[in-house]
Amino acid sequence: MPSSLSPHPTAPGPKATRTSQVCDAIGDTPLLQLHVVAQGLPEGVSVWAKAEHLNPGGSVKDRPALAMVRAGQRSGAFDMAQDTLIDATSGNTGIAYAMLGAAVGFSVELALPANASAERKQLLRAYGATLHLTDPMEGTDGAQRVVRERVAESPGRYFYPDQYNNEANWTAHYETTGPEILAQTDEQITHFVAGLGTTGTFTGVTRRLKAHDASIQCIAMQPDSPLHGLEGLKHMPTSRVPGIYTPNEADAHVTMQTEEAFAMTRRLAREEGLLVGPSAGANVAAALRLARTLDAGRVVTILCDTGARYLSESFWENATDTTS
Ligand SMILES: Cc1ncc(COP(=O)(O)O)c(C=O)c1O
């Protein structure tokens, strides 16, 4: 992804150089064919995963975070030397903002549910961000409410990208993730499957794929219940629906059980060597479910973030440990 993020005027030279390198490292991730977990599929059917966990911030959200910061700069809404960036995030967008803030030299405050994984909170603090921990029962909706309250209390202090309603969120994927997938599949992709959080990934990639070939089938996945363990994903019927989301753009909607996603997350680590998080497991499980119904096709999905962010969670089950 080309860099055009300029640091604030007081940033010394070397910092500007580092900024450019961090921004340039975002995107152009590999597209990996899944072999072991995809065994038994009909000949002519394959499943591919975009390795977004290999972005420098460890997730797919590096792309929209950079795009929203750039858009804020361009419009004049974000003066990096004066304003603090604030947003509500279940973690990964916040990690990306915090990484960019550290690289460029702007302050970052984030609201996130208190039950976000310990690793995520530690990472945000490691990058120097200030955290506002919100009621876990309210999920990311509660985090959004707290941000709106703080912004209303201190007019002029904050730049609030509001990833749920920011067009640069989905256009980041329209301009980068979508074209990369088309190029990496030699335009032979037949199906795209992605889970819904802010819906930026699904919306942006789907619009780009459909603009290329309207017959490419785009399938949206979401957790099957409000109390799920798929960090980053939303159960839409019980959530505040993101402003950037248009439900009828999906050719089909599917749901995913947390346990099925956890099982696939373990398999990806142990059988494919891909240490990714539960939403990536959910995406792959949904992609494989679809692939089993096809006679021919190339199914693409997203590995949203690194599994290193969830190591303290019990779903890994140390079934291979021995004691002596
Ligand atoms: C781990 C993880 N998976 C999936 C998603 C969903 O992506 P999107 O917000 O583009 O819908 C997110 C979003 O924050 C996420 O953090």
Ligand as a Chemical Component Dictionary entry (heavy atoms), coordinates in Angstrom:
data_LIG
# 
_chem_comp.id                   LIG 
_chem_comp.type                 NON-POLYMER 
_chem_comp.pdbx_formal_charge   0 
_chem_comp.three_letter_code    LIG 
# 
loop_
_chem_comp_atom.comp_id 
_chem_comp_atom.atom_id 
_chem_comp_atom.alt_atom_id 
_chem_comp_atom.type_symbol 
_chem_comp_atom.charge 
_chem_comp_atom.model_Cartn_x 
_chem_comp_atom.model_Cartn_y 
_chem_comp_atom.model_Cartn_z 
_chem_comp_atom.pdbx_ordinal 
LIG C1 C1 C 0 -10.642 -10.186 14.696 1  
LIG C2 C2 C 0 -11.601 -9.523  13.766 2  
LIG N1 N1 N 0 -12.268 -10.272 12.899 3  
LIG C3 C3 C 0 -13.178 -9.731  12.062 4  
LIG C4 C4 C 0 -13.457 -8.387  12.073 5  
LIG C5 C5 C 0 -14.515 -7.851  11.158 6  
LIG O1 O1 O 0 -14.016 -7.031  10.140 7  
LIG P1 P1 P 0 -14.884 -5.805  9.647  8  
LIG O2 O2 O 0 -14.888 -4.792  10.752 9  
LIG O3 O3 O 0 -14.175 -5.310  8.445  10 
LIG O4 O4 O 0 -16.260 -6.292  9.380  11 
LIG C6 C6 C 0 -12.788 -7.574  12.977 12 
LIG C7 C7 C 0 -13.088 -6.146  13.067 13 
LIG O5 O5 O 0 -12.693 -5.458  13.980 14 
LIG C8 C8 C 0 -11.837 -8.145  13.832 15 
LIG O6 O6 O 0 -11.155 -7.398  14.725 16 
# 
loop_
_chem_comp_bond.comp_id 
_chem_comp_bond.atom_id_1 
_chem_comp_bond.atom_id_2 
_chem_comp_bond.value_order 
_chem_comp_bond.pdbx_ordinal 
LIG C1 C2 SING 1  
LIG C2 N1 SING 2  
LIG C2 C8 DOUB 3  
LIG N1 C3 DOUB 4  
LIG C3 C4 SING 5  
LIG C4 C5 SING 6  
LIG C4 C6 DOUB 7  
LIG C5 O1 SING 8  
LIG O1 P1 SING 9  
LIG P1 O2 DOUB 10 
LIG P1 O3 SING 11 
LIG P1 O4 SING 12 
LIG C6 C7 SING 13 
LIG C6 C8 SING 14 
LIG C7 O5 DOUB 15 
LIG C8 O6 SING 16 
# 
